[in-house]
Amino acid sequence: MNPINSISSKSIVLIGAGGHVRPIIDAAYLNGFKIEGIIDPSFKGISEKIMGIPVMGGIDSLRELSNKIEIFIAIGDNFKRKEMYLELKNQGYKFINIIHPTAIISKYLTLGEAIFINAGAIVNAGVKIGNASIINTGVIVDHETQIESFVHLSPGVTIAGRVQIGDETFIGIGSTVIDKIKIGANVTIGANSTIIKNIDSNLKIIGVSKTIP
């Protein structure tokens, strides 16, 4: 069992009813969480269940609950996840981390809150991960890498040692970043890219560190 996220019997509510909520439901159940329901920020009044869990309504439904309840933001988009995190943080809600039991996590790891680490991920010693970041299926993050807040590493991404990744950066599926690279904030890196040089903030990258408009 992962020492950072041991089995729990706590009740939680998930925020977000898109595709990203499904692996989070799976990981939450495997960790023993009781999921009370799902809040859909885009709720249009249609009752439904996702993997057997009821969608309780829009964000107003969350406000009817105690702010002592613990929540997890199941939104894949970095900017929407950031907006929701900051709004709910300011209202005093408490966040959990959800780490799939099959992830291999060093005990020498620094985590923020509202972080999702999915199945098969490997996160090595000295890594730091900021708030509301996503380490998706099969991602490898090697030693002493620093990942800031609201980052999304897509399935199959490989990050070598001592890399720095800025806030709100998205790295596409299957991409590789070599060691000691610095990637700025709000960077979008396309699928299967290879990053071999530093990347400034607010850029879009595809291929071998090639900037695109």
C-alpha positions in Angstrom: 0.0 0.0 0.0 1.2 3.5 -0.9 2.3 5.2 2.4 1.2 8.6 1.2 -2.4 7.7 0.6 -3.5 4.8 2.9 -6.9 3.2 2.8 -9.6 5.5 4.0 -13.3 5.3 4.9 -13.9 9.0 4.5 -16.9 10.3 2.5 -16.0 12.6 -0.4 -17.7 14.5 -3.2 -16.3 14.8 -6.7 -16.4 18.0 -8.8 -16.7 17.4 -12.5 -18.8 15.0 -14.6 -16.6 14.6 -17.7 -14.5 11.8 -18.9 -11.7 12.5 -16.3 -14.0 11.7 -13.4 -14.1 8.0 -14.3 -10.5 6.9 -13.5 -10.8 9.1 -10.4 -13.9 7.1 -9.3 -12.0 3.9 -9.8 -9.0 5.1 -7.8 -11.1 6.5 -5.0 -13.0 3.3 -4.5 -9.7 1.3 -4.5 -8.5 3.6 -1.7 -11.7 2.9 0.3 -13.3 6.3 -0.1 -17.1 6.6 0.0 -18.2 8.8 -2.8 -21.4 10.7 -1.8 -22.0 12.1 -5.2 -20.8 14.1 -8.2 -21.2 17.9 -8.7 -21.4 19.0 -12.3 -20.4 22.7 -12.8 -22.1 22.5 -16.2 -25.3 20.8 -14.9 -28.3 21.2 -17.2 -31.0 19.7 -14.9 -30.8 16.2 -16.3 -30.5 13.5 -13.6 -27.9 10.8 -14.4 -25.5 8.4 -12.8 -21.8 7.9 -13.7 -20.5 4.5 -12.8 -23.4 4.2 -10.4 -22.8 7.5 -8.6 -25.5 10.1 -8.8 -24.9 13.6 -10.2 -26.2 15.7 -7.4 -26.6 18.9 -9.4 -24.7 22.1 -10.2 -22.2 23.9 -8.0 -25.1 25.3 -5.9 -25.7 21.8 -4.7 -22.2 21.7 -3.2 -22.9 24.9 -1.3 -25.9 23.2 0.4 -23.4 20.8 2.0 -21.1 21.5 4.9 -17.8 23.0 3.9 -16.2 20.4 6.2 -16.8 17.7 3.6 -13.7 16.7 1.7 -13.8 17.1 -2.1 -11.8 16.3 -5.2 -11.8 18.3 -8.4 -12.2 15.8 -11.3 -11.7 18.3 -14.1 -9.0 17.5 -16.7 -8.7 21.1 -18.1 -5.9 22.9 -16.3 -7.5 26.3 -16.3 -11.0 25.2 -15.3 -9.5 23.0 -12.6 -7.5 26.0 -11.3 -10.6 28.3 -11.3 -12.6 25.7 -9.4 -9.8 25.0 -6.9 -9.3 28.7 -6.1 -13.0 29.3 -5.8 -13.6 26.4 -3.4 -10.4 27.0 -1.5 -11.5 30.6 -0.7 -14.8 29.1 0.6 -12.9 26.9 3.1 -13.4 23.5 1.5 -10.9 20.8 2.3 -9.2 18.8 -0.5 -7.8 15.3 -0.6 -5.2 13.6 -2.9 -6.2 10.5 -4.8 -3.4 8.1 -5.7 -4.1 4.9 -7.5 -2.8 1.9 -5.4 -0.8 0.6 -8.4 1.3 3.8 -8.6 4.8 3.5 -7.3 5.5 6.5 -5.1 8.7 7.3 -3.2 8.3 8.1 0.4 10.7 11.0 -0.2 8.1 13.0 -2.0 6.5 16.4 -1.4 2.8 16.8 -2.4 0.4 19.7 -2.3 -3.3 19.0 -2.3 -6.0 18.0 -4.8 -3.5 15.9 -6.7 -4.4 12.9 -8.8 -1.8 10.2 -9.5 -3.2 7.5 -11.8 -2.6 3.8 -12.3 0.9 2.6 -13.0 2.6 6.0 -12.5 6.1 6.0 -11.0 7.2 9.1 -9.0 10.8 8.9 -7.6 12.7 10.4 -4.7 12.9 14.2 -4.2 10.0 15.0 -6.5 7.7 18.0 -5.6 4.2 18.3 -7.0 2.0 21.4 -6.6 -1.7 21.7 -5.9 -4.4 20.3 -8.2 -1.9 18.6 -10.6 -2.6 15.4 -12.6 0.0 12.7 -13.0 -1.9 10.4 -15.4 -1.7 6.7 -16.4 1.8 5.3 -16.6 3.7 8.6 -16.2 7.3 8.4 -15.0 8.6 11.3 -13.0 12.3 10.9 -12.1 14.3 12.2 -9.1 14.2 15.8 -7.9 11.8 17.0 -10.6 9.6 20.0 -9.5 6.1 20.2 -10.9 4.1 23.3 -10.0 0.4 23.7 -9.6 -2.4 22.9 -12.1 -0.2 20.8 -14.3 -1.4 17.9 -16.4 1.0 15.1 -17.5 -0.9 12.9 -19.9 -0.7 9.1 -20.1 2.7 7.7 -20.9 4.7 10.9 -20.4 8.3 10.4 -19.2 10.0 13.2 -17.2 13.8 12.7 -16.5 15.5 13.9 -13.3 15.7 17.5 -12.1 13.2 18.9 -14.6 11.2 22.0 -13.6 7.6 22.4 -14.9 5.7 25.6 -14.4 2.1 26.3 -13.4 -0.7 25.3 -15.8 1.5 23.4 -18.2 0.0 20.5 -20.3 2.3 17.8 -21.6 0.7 15.5 -24.2 0.5 11.8 -24.3 3.7 9.9 -24.8 6.0 12.9 -24.6 9.5 12.8 -23.2 11.5 15.5 -21.4 15.2 15.0 -20.9 17.0 15.8 -17.6 17.5 19.3 -16.1 15.1 20.9 -18.6 13.1 24.0 -17.5 9.6 24.4 -18.8 7.8 27.6 -18.1 4.2 28.3 -17.1 1.2 27.8 -19.4 3.1 25.7 -21.9 1.3 23.2 -24.2 3.4 20.3 -25.4 1.8 18.1 -28.2 1.6 14.4 -28.1 4.8 12.3 -28.6 7.0 15.4 -28.4 10.6 15.2 -27.2 11.8 18.2 -25.2 15.6 18.6 -25.3 15.9 22.4 -24.5 14.4 24.8 -22.1 10.9 26.1 -23.0 9.7 29.7 -22.1 6.3 30.3 -20.7 3.2 30.7 -22.9 4.4 28.6 -25.8 3.0 25.7 -27.8 5.5 23.0 -28.6 5.3 20.0 -31.0 7.9 17.4 -32.1 11.5 17.9 -31.0 11.2 21.2 -29.0 9.7 22.9 -32.1 7.6 26.0 -31.3 4.3 26.4 -33.2 2.1 29.5 -33.5 
